[in-house]
């Protein structure tokens, strides 16, 4: 069980969780990320699968500085060593990545480690038991980024909400229109790529996603 002291020390995973799109143009990536943060994104994850190590380091370093200005957690996808190199707030790992215990040894006790649990509560139990700071479930809806992703349903999210004390992140094809159902079912954060970064107005899209959590807090 995570101590109350440690819970108070790590940044909160709550609200719009923006995940960067694959983008080779660092200036454009920063522009788009800045708009998302200005619109209310509360977490930014750097994800760029096709990029080489040099580009990934340059982009992660620039995004680390940007997130400091907005005072939001900066998470690196998959690469715990890159996360350590740029002093990110944490790393997000999937089922095929190096284990949570290894990541904790590399990053230290005060960094955030999130784990993808897809549509499987048993994976989440293992992750939470091993010390994960949050768990992610999905895909809840059809995703253009991962069209073959495992399908999760809202009932799984409700079960996870009743069982786990750590933040729950929902991912996969999430839009402003369908995201409310996930927040109502217990999602603490909505992880979004396409519906945010492909929007004609990224800042307005981020604001619309953020309103889902304002309504949830008021209910």
PyMOL commands that place a pseudoatom at each C-alpha (Angstrom):
pseudoatom trace, name=CA, resn=UNK, resi=1, chain=A, elem=C, hetatm=0, pos=[0.000, 0.000, 0.000]
pseudoatom trace, name=CA, resn=UNK, resi=2, chain=A, elem=C, hetatm=0, pos=[1.345, 3.433, -0.932]
pseudoatom trace, name=CA, resn=UNK, resi=3, chain=A, elem=C, hetatm=0, pos=[1.996, 5.627, 2.113]
pseudoatom trace, name=CA, resn=UNK, resi=4, chain=A, elem=C, hetatm=0, pos=[0.001, 8.845, 2.516]
pseudoatom trace, name=CA, resn=UNK, resi=5, chain=A, elem=C, hetatm=0, pos=[3.310, 10.755, 2.588]
pseudoatom trace, name=CA, resn=UNK, resi=6, chain=A, elem=C, hetatm=0, pos=[4.373, 9.366, -0.782]
pseudoatom trace, name=CA, resn=UNK, resi=7, chain=A, elem=C, hetatm=0, pos=[0.904, 9.980, -2.263]
pseudoatom trace, name=CA, resn=UNK, resi=8, chain=A, elem=C, hetatm=0, pos=[1.267, 13.632, -1.283]
pseudoatom trace, name=CA, resn=UNK, resi=9, chain=A, elem=C, hetatm=0, pos=[4.719, 13.885, -2.876]
pseudoatom trace, name=CA, resn=UNK, resi=10, chain=A, elem=C, hetatm=0, pos=[4.017, 12.504, -6.359]
pseudoatom trace, name=CA, resn=UNK, resi=11, chain=A, elem=C, hetatm=0, pos=[2.166, 14.642, -8.921]
pseudoatom trace, name=CA, resn=UNK, resi=12, chain=A, elem=C, hetatm=0, pos=[-1.534, 13.949, -9.391]
pseudoatom trace, name=CA, resn=UNK, resi=13, chain=A, elem=C, hetatm=0, pos=[-2.751, 12.020, -12.441]
pseudoatom trace, name=CA, resn=UNK, resi=14, chain=A, elem=C, hetatm=0, pos=[-6.127, 13.633, -13.042]
pseudoatom trace, name=CA, resn=UNK, resi=15, chain=A, elem=C, hetatm=0, pos=[-7.954, 15.247, -15.949]
pseudoatom trace, name=CA, resn=UNK, resi=16, chain=A, elem=C, hetatm=0, pos=[-6.928, 15.417, -19.596]
pseudoatom trace, name=CA, resn=UNK, resi=17, chain=A, elem=C, hetatm=0, pos=[-3.848, 13.222, -20.143]
pseudoatom trace, name=CA, resn=UNK, resi=18, chain=A, elem=C, hetatm=0, pos=[-2.385, 14.378, -23.458]
pseudoatom trace, name=CA, resn=UNK, resi=19, chain=A, elem=C, hetatm=0, pos=[-0.222, 11.896, -25.386]
pseudoatom trace, name=CA, resn=UNK, resi=20, chain=A, elem=C, hetatm=0, pos=[1.879, 13.402, -28.150]
pseudoatom trace, name=CA, resn=UNK, resi=21, chain=A, elem=C, hetatm=0, pos=[1.434, 12.220, -31.742]
pseudoatom trace, name=CA, resn=UNK, resi=22, chain=A, elem=C, hetatm=0, pos=[4.316, 10.931, -33.858]
pseudoatom trace, name=CA, resn=UNK, resi=23, chain=A, elem=C, hetatm=0, pos=[5.908, 14.132, -35.137]
pseudoatom trace, name=CA, resn=UNK, resi=24, chain=A, elem=C, hetatm=0, pos=[9.380, 14.612, -36.638]
pseudoatom trace, name=CA, resn=UNK, resi=25, chain=A, elem=C, hetatm=0, pos=[9.090, 18.421, -36.590]
pseudoatom trace, name=CA, resn=UNK, resi=26, chain=A, elem=C, hetatm=0, pos=[10.085, 19.394, -33.053]
pseudoatom trace, name=CA, resn=UNK, resi=27, chain=A, elem=C, hetatm=0, pos=[8.944, 23.004, -33.421]
pseudoatom trace, name=CA, resn=UNK, resi=28, chain=A, elem=C, hetatm=0, pos=[5.500, 21.860, -34.545]
pseudoatom trace, name=CA, resn=UNK, resi=29, chain=A, elem=C, hetatm=0, pos=[5.327, 19.278, -31.765]
pseudoatom trace, name=CA, resn=UNK, resi=30, chain=A, elem=C, hetatm=0, pos=[6.094, 21.958, -29.187]
pseudoatom trace, name=CA, resn=UNK, resi=31, chain=A, elem=C, hetatm=0, pos=[3.503, 24.286, -30.703]
pseudoatom trace, name=CA, resn=UNK, resi=32, chain=A, elem=C, hetatm=0, pos=[0.822, 21.635, -30.513]
pseudoatom trace, name=CA, resn=UNK, resi=33, chain=A, elem=C, hetatm=0, pos=[1.802, 20.556, -27.004]
pseudoatom trace, name=CA, resn=UNK, resi=34, chain=A, elem=C, hetatm=0, pos=[1.759, 24.171, -25.811]
pseudoatom trace, name=CA, resn=UNK, resi=35, chain=A, elem=C, hetatm=0, pos=[-1.796, 24.594, -27.125]
pseudoatom trace, name=CA, resn=UNK, resi=36, chain=A, elem=C, hetatm=0, pos=[-2.935, 21.419, -25.364]
pseudoatom trace, name=CA, resn=UNK, resi=37, chain=A, elem=C, hetatm=0, pos=[-1.417, 22.575, -22.081]
pseudoatom trace, name=CA, resn=UNK, resi=38, chain=A, elem=C, hetatm=0, pos=[-2.845, 26.066, -22.479]
pseudoatom trace, name=CA, resn=UNK, resi=39, chain=A, elem=C, hetatm=0, pos=[-6.262, 24.462, -22.944]
pseudoatom trace, name=CA, resn=UNK, resi=40, chain=A, elem=C, hetatm=0, pos=[-6.019, 22.588, -19.663]
pseudoatom trace, name=CA, resn=UNK, resi=41, chain=A, elem=C, hetatm=0, pos=[-4.195, 19.272, -20.221]
pseudoatom trace, name=CA, resn=UNK, resi=42, chain=A, elem=C, hetatm=0, pos=[-3.077, 18.133, -16.778]
pseudoatom trace, name=CA, resn=UNK, resi=43, chain=A, elem=C, hetatm=0, pos=[-0.528, 15.498, -17.851]
pseudoatom trace, name=CA, resn=UNK, resi=44, chain=A, elem=C, hetatm=0, pos=[1.677, 15.278, -20.950]
pseudoatom trace, name=CA, resn=UNK, resi=45, chain=A, elem=C, hetatm=0, pos=[3.158, 12.005, -22.165]
pseudoatom trace, name=CA, resn=UNK, resi=46, chain=A, elem=C, hetatm=0, pos=[5.868, 11.976, -24.828]
pseudoatom trace, name=CA, resn=UNK, resi=47, chain=A, elem=C, hetatm=0, pos=[5.326, 9.164, -27.320]
pseudoatom trace, name=CA, resn=UNK, resi=48, chain=A, elem=C, hetatm=0, pos=[7.090, 9.019, -30.697]
pseudoatom trace, name=CA, resn=UNK, resi=49, chain=A, elem=C, hetatm=0, pos=[7.603, 5.443, -31.839]
pseudoatom trace, name=CA, resn=UNK, resi=50, chain=A, elem=C, hetatm=0, pos=[9.298, 6.107, -35.232]
pseudoatom trace, name=CA, resn=UNK, resi=51, chain=A, elem=C, hetatm=0, pos=[11.838, 8.644, -33.912]
pseudoatom trace, name=CA, resn=UNK, resi=52, chain=A, elem=C, hetatm=0, pos=[15.493, 7.758, -33.498]
pseudoatom trace, name=CA, resn=UNK, resi=53, chain=A, elem=C, hetatm=0, pos=[17.341, 8.208, -30.211]
pseudoatom trace, name=CA, resn=UNK, resi=54, chain=A, elem=C, hetatm=0, pos=[18.751, 11.631, -31.112]
pseudoatom trace, name=CA, resn=UNK, resi=55, chain=A, elem=C, hetatm=0, pos=[15.344, 13.072, -32.009]
pseudoatom trace, name=CA, resn=UNK, resi=56, chain=A, elem=C, hetatm=0, pos=[13.687, 11.488, -29.000]
pseudoatom trace, name=CA, resn=UNK, resi=57, chain=A, elem=C, hetatm=0, pos=[16.211, 13.064, -26.650]
pseudoatom trace, name=CA, resn=UNK, resi=58, chain=A, elem=C, hetatm=0, pos=[15.838, 16.485, -28.252]
pseudoatom trace, name=CA, resn=UNK, resi=59, chain=A, elem=C, hetatm=0, pos=[12.046, 16.372, -28.191]
pseudoatom trace, name=CA, resn=UNK, resi=60, chain=A, elem=C, hetatm=0, pos=[11.811, 14.959, -24.677]
pseudoatom trace, name=CA, resn=UNK, resi=61, chain=A, elem=C, hetatm=0, pos=[14.203, 17.615, -23.372]
pseudoatom trace, name=CA, resn=UNK, resi=62, chain=A, elem=C, hetatm=0, pos=[12.166, 20.411, -24.973]
pseudoatom trace, name=CA, resn=UNK, resi=63, chain=A, elem=C, hetatm=0, pos=[8.860, 19.007, -23.715]
pseudoatom trace, name=CA, resn=UNK, resi=64, chain=A, elem=C, hetatm=0, pos=[10.305, 18.604, -20.224]
pseudoatom trace, name=CA, resn=UNK, resi=65, chain=A, elem=C, hetatm=0, pos=[11.019, 22.325, -20.149]
pseudoatom trace, name=CA, resn=UNK, resi=66, chain=A, elem=C, hetatm=0, pos=[7.580, 23.156, -21.527]
pseudoatom trace, name=CA, resn=UNK, resi=67, chain=A, elem=C, hetatm=0, pos=[5.776, 21.100, -18.892]
pseudoatom trace, name=CA, resn=UNK, resi=68, chain=A, elem=C, hetatm=0, pos=[7.766, 22.818, -16.149]
pseudoatom trace, name=CA, resn=UNK, resi=69, chain=A, elem=C, hetatm=0, pos=[6.379, 26.149, -17.330]
pseudoatom trace, name=CA, resn=UNK, resi=70, chain=A, elem=C, hetatm=0, pos=[2.833, 24.792, -17.083]
pseudoatom trace, name=CA, resn=UNK, resi=71, chain=A, elem=C, hetatm=0, pos=[3.554, 22.867, -13.860]
pseudoatom trace, name=CA, resn=UNK, resi=72, chain=A, elem=C, hetatm=0, pos=[2.133, 19.572, -15.106]
pseudoatom trace, name=CA, resn=UNK, resi=73, chain=A, elem=C, hetatm=0, pos=[3.609, 16.056, -14.855]
pseudoatom trace, name=CA, resn=UNK, resi=74, chain=A, elem=C, hetatm=0, pos=[5.749, 14.950, -17.803]
pseudoatom trace, name=CA, resn=UNK, resi=75, chain=A, elem=C, hetatm=0, pos=[5.699, 11.219, -18.572]
pseudoatom trace, name=CA, resn=UNK, resi=76, chain=A, elem=C, hetatm=0, pos=[7.836, 9.354, -21.119]
pseudoatom trace, name=CA, resn=UNK, resi=77, chain=A, elem=C, hetatm=0, pos=[6.330, 6.394, -22.951]
pseudoatom trace, name=CA, resn=UNK, resi=78, chain=A, elem=C, hetatm=0, pos=[8.182, 3.072, -22.684]
pseudoatom trace, name=CA, resn=UNK, resi=79, chain=A, elem=C, hetatm=0, pos=[11.739, 4.398, -22.195]
pseudoatom trace, name=CA, resn=UNK, resi=80, chain=A, elem=C, hetatm=0, pos=[12.725, 4.586, -18.521]
pseudoatom trace, name=CA, resn=UNK, resi=81, chain=A, elem=C, hetatm=0, pos=[16.297, 5.564, -19.387]
pseudoatom trace, name=CA, resn=UNK, resi=82, chain=A, elem=C, hetatm=0, pos=[15.149, 8.512, -21.489]
pseudoatom trace, name=CA, resn=UNK, resi=83, chain=A, elem=C, hetatm=0, pos=[12.825, 9.486, -18.640]
pseudoatom trace, name=CA, resn=UNK, resi=84, chain=A, elem=C, hetatm=0, pos=[15.776, 9.486, -16.255]
pseudoatom trace, name=CA, resn=UNK, resi=85, chain=A, elem=C, hetatm=0, pos=[17.982, 11.365, -18.726]
pseudoatom trace, name=CA, resn=UNK, resi=86, chain=A, elem=C, hetatm=0, pos=[15.592, 14.306, -19.057]
pseudoatom trace, name=CA, resn=UNK, resi=87, chain=A, elem=C, hetatm=0, pos=[14.420, 14.152, -15.416]
pseudoatom trace, name=CA, resn=UNK, resi=88, chain=A, elem=C, hetatm=0, pos=[10.835, 13.406, -16.422]
pseudoatom trace, name=CA, resn=UNK, resi=89, chain=A, elem=C, hetatm=0, pos=[8.258, 12.982, -13.703]
pseudoatom trace, name=CA, resn=UNK, resi=90, chain=A, elem=C, hetatm=0, pos=[7.816, 9.368, -14.697]
pseudoatom trace, name=CA, resn=UNK, resi=91, chain=A, elem=C, hetatm=0, pos=[7.409, 6.649, -17.287]
pseudoatom trace, name=CA, resn=UNK, resi=92, chain=A, elem=C, hetatm=0, pos=[4.500, 4.716, -18.749]
pseudoatom trace, name=CA, resn=UNK, resi=93, chain=A, elem=C, hetatm=0, pos=[5.124, 1.031, -19.414]
pseudoatom trace, name=CA, resn=UNK, resi=94, chain=A, elem=C, hetatm=0, pos=[3.237, -1.564, -21.422]
pseudoatom trace, name=CA, resn=UNK, resi=95, chain=A, elem=C, hetatm=0, pos=[3.015, -5.310, -21.004]
pseudoatom trace, name=CA, resn=UNK, resi=96, chain=A, elem=C, hetatm=0, pos=[6.053, -5.930, -23.232]
pseudoatom trace, name=CA, resn=UNK, resi=97, chain=A, elem=C, hetatm=0, pos=[8.268, -3.240, -21.666]
pseudoatom trace, name=CA, resn=UNK, resi=98, chain=A, elem=C, hetatm=0, pos=[10.837, -3.740, -18.910]
pseudoatom trace, name=CA, resn=UNK, resi=99, chain=A, elem=C, hetatm=0, pos=[9.255, -4.381, -15.563]
pseudoatom trace, name=CA, resn=UNK, resi=100, chain=A, elem=C, hetatm=0, pos=[8.055, -1.976, -12.952]
pseudoatom trace, name=CA, resn=UNK, resi=101, chain=A, elem=C, hetatm=0, pos=[10.660, -3.110, -10.441]
pseudoatom trace, name=CA, resn=UNK, resi=102, chain=A, elem=C, hetatm=0, pos=[13.450, -2.300, -12.900]
pseudoatom trace, name=CA, resn=UNK, resi=103, chain=A, elem=C, hetatm=0, pos=[11.915, 1.079, -13.666]
pseudoatom trace, name=CA, resn=UNK, resi=104, chain=A, elem=C, hetatm=0, pos=[11.667, 1.886, -9.976]
pseudoatom trace, name=CA, resn=UNK, resi=105, chain=A, elem=C, hetatm=0, pos=[15.352, 1.046, -9.537]
pseudoatom trace, name=CA, resn=UNK, resi=106, chain=A, elem=C, hetatm=0, pos=[16.272, 3.315, -12.461]
pseudoatom trace, name=CA, resn=UNK, resi=107, chain=A, elem=C, hetatm=0, pos=[13.985, 6.238, -11.618]
pseudoatom trace, name=CA, resn=UNK, resi=108, chain=A, elem=C, hetatm=0, pos=[13.731, 6.173, -7.850]
pseudoatom trace, name=CA, resn=UNK, resi=109, chain=A, elem=C, hetatm=0, pos=[10.862, 6.140, -5.387]
pseudoatom trace, name=CA, resn=UNK, resi=110, chain=A, elem=C, hetatm=0, pos=[9.457, 9.595, -6.123]
pseudoatom trace, name=CA, resn=UNK, resi=111, chain=A, elem=C, hetatm=0, pos=[8.866, 9.158, -9.856]
pseudoatom trace, name=CA, resn=UNK, resi=112, chain=A, elem=C, hetatm=0, pos=[5.543, 8.150, -11.385]
pseudoatom trace, name=CA, resn=UNK, resi=113, chain=A, elem=C, hetatm=0, pos=[5.252, 4.716, -12.972]
pseudoatom trace, name=CA, resn=UNK, resi=114, chain=A, elem=C, hetatm=0, pos=[2.106, 3.945, -14.918]
pseudoatom trace, name=CA, resn=UNK, resi=115, chain=A, elem=C, hetatm=0, pos=[1.228, 0.557, -16.363]
pseudoatom trace, name=CA, resn=UNK, resi=116, chain=A, elem=C, hetatm=0, pos=[-1.014, -0.398, -19.298]
pseudoatom trace, name=CA, resn=UNK, resi=117, chain=A, elem=C, hetatm=0, pos=[-3.413, -3.102, -18.182]
pseudoatom trace, name=CA, resn=UNK, resi=118, chain=A, elem=C, hetatm=0, pos=[-5.534, -3.232, -21.362]
pseudoatom trace, name=CA, resn=UNK, resi=119, chain=A, elem=C, hetatm=0, pos=[-8.783, -5.017, -20.460]
pseudoatom trace, name=CA, resn=UNK, resi=120, chain=A, elem=C, hetatm=0, pos=[-7.377, -7.170, -17.684]
pseudoatom trace, name=CA, resn=UNK, resi=121, chain=A, elem=C, hetatm=0, pos=[-8.042, -6.606, -13.981]
pseudoatom trace, name=CA, resn=UNK, resi=122, chain=A, elem=C, hetatm=0, pos=[-5.489, -9.237, -13.008]
pseudoatom trace, name=CA, resn=UNK, resi=123, chain=A, elem=C, hetatm=0, pos=[-2.728, -7.245, -14.720]
pseudoatom trace, name=CA, resn=UNK, resi=124, chain=A, elem=C, hetatm=0, pos=[-3.858, -4.219, -12.746]
pseudoatom trace, name=CA, resn=UNK, resi=125, chain=A, elem=C, hetatm=0, pos=[-3.767, -6.170, -9.490]
pseudoatom trace, name=CA, resn=UNK, resi=126, chain=A, elem=C, hetatm=0, pos=[-0.215, -7.270, -10.216]
pseudoatom trace, name=CA, resn=UNK, resi=127, chain=A, elem=C, hetatm=0, pos=[0.818, -3.733, -11.170]
pseudoatom trace, name=CA, resn=UNK, resi=128, chain=A, elem=C, hetatm=0, pos=[-0.711, -2.117, -8.110]
pseudoatom trace, name=CA, resn=UNK, resi=129, chain=A, elem=C, hetatm=0, pos=[0.768, -4.816, -5.907]
pseudoatom trace, name=CA, resn=UNK, resi=130, chain=A, elem=C, hetatm=0, pos=[4.201, -4.113, -7.368]
pseudoatom trace, name=CA, resn=UNK, resi=131, chain=A, elem=C, hetatm=0, pos=[3.864, -0.388, -6.684]
pseudoatom trace, name=CA, resn=UNK, resi=132, chain=A, elem=C, hetatm=0, pos=[2.385, 1.196, -9.813]
pseudoatom trace, name=CA, resn=UNK, resi=133, chain=A, elem=C, hetatm=0, pos=[1.317, 4.802, -9.288]
pseudoatom trace, name=CA, resn=UNK, resi=134, chain=A, elem=C, hetatm=0, pos=[-1.527, 4.528, -11.785]
pseudoatom trace, name=CA, resn=UNK, resi=135, chain=A, elem=C, hetatm=0, pos=[-2.991, 1.947, -14.149]
pseudoatom trace, name=CA, resn=UNK, resi=136, chain=A, elem=C, hetatm=0, pos=[-4.430, 2.455, -17.628]
pseudoatom trace, name=CA, resn=UNK, resi=137, chain=A, elem=C, hetatm=0, pos=[-7.236, 0.504, -19.282]
pseudoatom trace, name=CA, resn=UNK, resi=138, chain=A, elem=C, hetatm=0, pos=[-8.362, 0.440, -22.925]
pseudoatom trace, name=CA, resn=UNK, resi=139, chain=A, elem=C, hetatm=0, pos=[-9.066, 0.611, -25.735]
pseudoatom trace, name=CA, resn=UNK, resi=140, chain=A, elem=C, hetatm=0, pos=[-12.597, 1.626, -24.826]
pseudoatom trace, name=CA, resn=UNK, resi=141, chain=A, elem=C, hetatm=0, pos=[-13.417, 2.751, -28.360]
pseudoatom trace, name=CA, resn=UNK, resi=142, chain=A, elem=C, hetatm=0, pos=[-12.002, 2.153, -31.828]
pseudoatom trace, name=CA, resn=UNK, resi=143, chain=A, elem=C, hetatm=0, pos=[-8.545, 3.715, -32.050]
pseudoatom trace, name=CA, resn=UNK, resi=144, chain=A, elem=C, hetatm=0, pos=[-6.788, 4.870, -35.199]
pseudoatom trace, name=CA, resn=UNK, resi=145, chain=A, elem=C, hetatm=0, pos=[-3.451, 4.776, -33.342]
pseudoatom trace, name=CA, resn=UNK, resi=146, chain=A, elem=C, hetatm=0, pos=[-3.885, 1.139, -32.236]
pseudoatom trace, name=CA, resn=UNK, resi=147, chain=A, elem=C, hetatm=0, pos=[-6.640, -0.378, -34.411]
pseudoatom trace, name=CA, resn=UNK, resi=148, chain=A, elem=C, hetatm=0, pos=[-5.925, -3.914, -33.125]
pseudoatom trace, name=CA, resn=UNK, resi=149, chain=A, elem=C, hetatm=0, pos=[-5.918, -2.998, -29.440]
pseudoatom trace, name=CA, resn=UNK, resi=150, chain=A, elem=C, hetatm=0, pos=[-7.751, -5.156, -26.928]
pseudoatom trace, name=CA, resn=UNK, resi=151, chain=A, elem=C, hetatm=0, pos=[-11.275, -3.914, -26.214]
pseudoatom trace, name=CA, resn=UNK, resi=152, chain=A, elem=C, hetatm=0, pos=[-12.218, -2.803, -22.701]
pseudoatom trace, name=CA, resn=UNK, resi=153, chain=A, elem=C, hetatm=0, pos=[-15.746, -2.017, -21.542]
pseudoatom trace, name=CA, resn=UNK, resi=154, chain=A, elem=C, hetatm=0, pos=[-17.107, 0.521, -19.105]
pseudoatom trace, name=CA, resn=UNK, resi=155, chain=A, elem=C, hetatm=0, pos=[-18.072, -2.161, -16.595]
pseudoatom trace, name=CA, resn=UNK, resi=156, chain=A, elem=C, hetatm=0, pos=[-14.385, -3.090, -16.212]
pseudoatom trace, name=CA, resn=UNK, resi=157, chain=A, elem=C, hetatm=0, pos=[-13.676, 0.531, -15.328]
pseudoatom trace, name=CA, resn=UNK, resi=158, chain=A, elem=C, hetatm=0, pos=[-16.397, 0.479, -12.678]
pseudoatom trace, name=CA, resn=UNK, resi=159, chain=A, elem=C, hetatm=0, pos=[-14.938, -2.695, -11.188]
pseudoatom trace, name=CA, resn=UNK, resi=160, chain=A, elem=C, hetatm=0, pos=[-11.453, -1.182, -11.162]
pseudoatom trace, name=CA, resn=UNK, resi=161, chain=A, elem=C, hetatm=0, pos=[-12.780, 1.964, -9.489]
pseudoatom trace, name=CA, resn=UNK, resi=162, chain=A, elem=C, hetatm=0, pos=[-14.265, -0.128, -6.697]
pseudoatom trace, name=CA, resn=UNK, resi=163, chain=A, elem=C, hetatm=0, pos=[-11.102, -2.180, -6.217]
pseudoatom trace, name=CA, resn=UNK, resi=164, chain=A, elem=C, hetatm=0, pos=[-8.099, 0.118, -6.660]
pseudoatom trace, name=CA, resn=UNK, resi=165, chain=A, elem=C, hetatm=0, pos=[-7.018, 3.249, -4.808]
pseudoatom trace, name=CA, resn=UNK, resi=166, chain=A, elem=C, hetatm=0, pos=[-4.539, 4.417, -7.475]
pseudoatom trace, name=CA, resn=UNK, resi=167, chain=A, elem=C, hetatm=0, pos=[-5.649, 6.725, -10.317]
pseudoatom trace, name=CA, resn=UNK, resi=168, chain=A, elem=C, hetatm=0, pos=[-7.312, 5.049, -13.305]
pseudoatom trace, name=CA, resn=UNK, resi=169, chain=A, elem=C, hetatm=0, pos=[-6.525, 6.238, -16.830]
pseudoatom trace, name=CA, resn=UNK, resi=170, chain=A, elem=C, hetatm=0, pos=[-8.827, 5.420, -19.746]
pseudoatom trace, name=CA, resn=UNK, resi=171, chain=A, elem=C, hetatm=0, pos=[-7.434, 5.300, -23.280]
pseudoatom trace, name=CA, resn=UNK, resi=172, chain=A, elem=C, hetatm=0, pos=[-8.432, 4.325, -26.789]
pseudoatom trace, name=CA, resn=UNK, resi=173, chain=A, elem=C, hetatm=0, pos=[-10.518, 6.267, -29.281]
pseudoatom trace, name=CA, resn=UNK, resi=174, chain=A, elem=C, hetatm=0, pos=[-11.690, 8.754, -26.671]
pseudoatom trace, name=CA, resn=UNK, resi=175, chain=A, elem=C, hetatm=0, pos=[-13.500, 11.893, -27.814]
pseudoatom trace, name=CA, resn=UNK, resi=176, chain=A, elem=C, hetatm=0, pos=[-15.290, 14.700, -26.008]
pseudoatom trace, name=CA, resn=UNK, resi=177, chain=A, elem=C, hetatm=0, pos=[-18.564, 13.010, -26.947]
pseudoatom trace, name=CA, resn=UNK, resi=178, chain=A, elem=C, hetatm=0, pos=[-17.776, 9.567, -25.518]
pseudoatom trace, name=CA, resn=UNK, resi=179, chain=A, elem=C, hetatm=0, pos=[-15.394, 10.577, -22.730]
pseudoatom trace, name=CA, resn=UNK, resi=180, chain=A, elem=C, hetatm=0, pos=[-18.086, 11.602, -20.254]
pseudoatom trace, name=CA, resn=UNK, resi=181, chain=A, elem=C, hetatm=0, pos=[-19.238, 7.992, -19.857]
pseudoatom trace, name=CA, resn=UNK, resi=182, chain=A, elem=C, hetatm=0, pos=[-15.726, 6.977, -18.789]
pseudoatom trace, name=CA, resn=UNK, resi=183, chain=A, elem=C, hetatm=0, pos=[-15.380, 9.814, -16.298]
pseudoatom trace, name=CA, resn=UNK, resi=184, chain=A, elem=C, hetatm=0, pos=[-18.774, 8.885, -14.857]
pseudoatom trace, name=CA, resn=UNK, resi=185, chain=A, elem=C, hetatm=0, pos=[-17.632, 5.254, -14.550]
pseudoatom trace, name=CA, resn=UNK, resi=186, chain=A, elem=C, hetatm=0, pos=[-14.594, 6.256, -12.499]
pseudoatom trace, name=CA, resn=UNK, resi=187, chain=A, elem=C, hetatm=0, pos=[-11.790, 7.287, -14.855]
pseudoatom trace, name=CA, resn=UNK, resi=188, chain=A, elem=C, hetatm=0, pos=[-9.548, 9.817, -13.138]
pseudoatom trace, name=CA, resn=UNK, resi=189, chain=A, elem=C, hetatm=0, pos=[-7.901, 10.764, -16.420]
pseudoatom trace, name=CA, resn=UNK, resi=190, chain=A, elem=C, hetatm=0, pos=[-8.620, 10.457, -20.135]
pseudoatom trace, name=CA, resn=UNK, resi=191, chain=A, elem=C, hetatm=0, pos=[-5.597, 9.722, -22.316]
pseudoatom trace, name=CA, resn=UNK, resi=192, chain=A, elem=C, hetatm=0, pos=[-6.071, 11.277, -25.743]
pseudoatom trace, name=CA, resn=UNK, resi=193, chain=A, elem=C, hetatm=0, pos=[-3.982, 11.577, -28.911]
pseudoatom trace, name=CA, resn=UNK, resi=194, chain=A, elem=C, hetatm=0, pos=[-6.014, 11.983, -32.105]
pseudoatom trace, name=CA, resn=UNK, resi=195, chain=A, elem=C, hetatm=0, pos=[-9.104, 13.794, -30.826]
pseudoatom trace, name=CA, resn=UNK, resi=196, chain=A, elem=C, hetatm=0, pos=[-6.803, 16.361, -29.261]
pseudoatom trace, name=CA, resn=UNK, resi=197, chain=A, elem=C, hetatm=0, pos=[-3.813, 16.804, -31.545]
pseudoatom trace, name=CA, resn=UNK, resi=198, chain=A, elem=C, hetatm=0, pos=[-5.709, 16.319, -34.811]
pseudoatom trace, name=CA, resn=UNK, resi=199, chain=A, elem=C, hetatm=0, pos=[-8.318, 18.905, -33.828]
pseudoatom trace, name=CA, resn=UNK, resi=200, chain=A, elem=C, hetatm=0, pos=[-8.592, 22.072, -35.900]
pseudoatom trace, name=CA, resn=UNK, resi=201, chain=A, elem=C, hetatm=0, pos=[-8.314, 24.027, -32.645]
pseudoatom trace, name=CA, resn=UNK, resi=202, chain=A, elem=C, hetatm=0, pos=[-6.161, 22.068, -30.176]
pseudoatom trace, name=CA, resn=UNK, resi=203, chain=A, elem=C, hetatm=0, pos=[-6.566, 24.522, -27.322]
pseudoatom trace, name=CA, resn=UNK, resi=204, chain=A, elem=C, hetatm=0, pos=[-10.359, 24.529, -27.642]
pseudoatom trace, name=CA, resn=UNK, resi=205, chain=A, elem=C, hetatm=0, pos=[-10.405, 20.729, -27.782]
pseudoatom trace, name=CA, resn=UNK, resi=206, chain=A, elem=C, hetatm=0, pos=[-8.350, 20.567, -24.579]
pseudoatom trace, name=CA, resn=UNK, resi=207, chain=A, elem=C, hetatm=0, pos=[-10.766, 22.972, -22.928]
pseudoatom trace, name=CA, resn=UNK, resi=208, chain=A, elem=C, hetatm=0, pos=[-13.719, 20.812, -23.970]
pseudoatom trace, name=CA, resn=UNK, resi=209, chain=A, elem=C, hetatm=0, pos=[-12.088, 17.681, -22.515]
pseudoatom trace, name=CA, resn=UNK, resi=210, chain=A, elem=C, hetatm=0, pos=[-11.256, 19.536, -19.305]
pseudoatom trace, name=CA, resn=UNK, resi=211, chain=A, elem=C, hetatm=0, pos=[-14.913, 20.532, -18.863]
pseudoatom trace, name=CA, resn=UNK, resi=212, chain=A, elem=C, hetatm=0, pos=[-15.803, 16.842, -18.503]
pseudoatom trace, name=CA, resn=UNK, resi=213, chain=A, elem=C, hetatm=0, pos=[-13.908, 16.791, -15.210]
pseudoatom trace, name=CA, resn=UNK, resi=214, chain=A, elem=C, hetatm=0, pos=[-15.411, 20.047, -13.970]
pseudoatom trace, name=CA, resn=UNK, resi=215, chain=A, elem=C, hetatm=0, pos=[-18.881, 18.555, -14.423]
pseudoatom trace, name=CA, resn=UNK, resi=216, chain=A, elem=C, hetatm=0, pos=[-17.738, 15.392, -12.661]
pseudoatom trace, name=CA, resn=UNK, resi=217, chain=A, elem=C, hetatm=0, pos=[-16.443, 17.363, -9.656]
pseudoatom trace, name=CA, resn=UNK, resi=218, chain=A, elem=C, hetatm=0, pos=[-19.697, 19.297, -9.414]
pseudoatom trace, name=CA, resn=UNK, resi=219, chain=A, elem=C, hetatm=0, pos=[-21.914, 16.225, -9.531]
for i in range(1, 219): cmd.bond("trace and resi %d" % i, "trace and resi %d" % (i + 1))
show_as sticks, trace
zoom trace
